[in-house]
Amino acid sequence: ENPAQIGRGYVAITILDINDNAPEFAMEYETTVCENAQPGQVIQKISAIDKDDPPNGHQFYFSLTTEAANNHNFTLQDNKG
């Protein structure tokens, strides 16, 4: 180390927000599918919330597990809501 190249100073850091709340479903869901459900019929709409800032600023994306995604009897559609 060369003492001529060392400097000291004070830095103030302001933390505006931390991600201390994990996203969660907006409510508890329990879904039932009737055996006579029609192809293309909506069987459940889901949404999520996040208590972190910014309010109304989070975008959530849902996906099916690999096993479920390979089962063409069910699909997941993003309604951009």
N, C-alpha and C positions, 0 to 999 in steps of 0.2 A: 504494500500500500504506500502510496505517495501522499504524505500529509497535506501537500499543497493542493491536492485534488479532492479533498474532503470538505463538505459543507454541512451545516446543520440549519434546520428551520422548523417551524411549526406548521402543521397542516390540520385544518378543521374539516371533518367529514360529517356530512348530514345524511342520515339514512332516511329516505322518504317512505319506504315500505319494505316489508319483508314478506316472503311467501310462507307465512306461518299457519295457514289454513289450507288443507287439501280440498280439492273439489269434492262435492258430494251430490248424490241425487236430490232433487228438489223435494221428493217425498218417497215413502216406501212403496215399491211396486210389487205387485203380485199378479202375474199374467196367466191367463187361462186361454187355451186355444180349443175351440170346439172341433170335433172330427168332421163336421160338415162345413168348415170355413171355406170360403171361395178363394181361388187363386187371385192374388193381388189385394186381398182384403187386409186393411190395417188392423193389427191385433193389439198394438200398444204404442203409445207415444211417450217418450221419456225426455226429461230435461235435467240439467245439473246447475248447481249454484256454487259460487266461491265467495267466501266472506272477506277475501283480501281486496284491496283497492286495485284498480278503479272500479267503482260500482258500474254495472252494465257494460264493462269493457272487456270481459273475457269471452273468448270463443272456445267452445268445446267441440270435440270430435269423438264420436263413438265408433267402435269397430267390433266386428265379430271375431271370435277366436278362430284360429286356422281351421280347426275341426268344423266349426259351424259355418265358416265361409265356404267350405267345400261341399256343404249340404245345400243343394239348390232348392230345397223346400222353403227356406227362409232367406230373406234379404233385409238389408238395413238401408234406409233412405234418409239422407240429410234434408230436412225441410228448411234449412238456412235460417232457423229461428234461434 
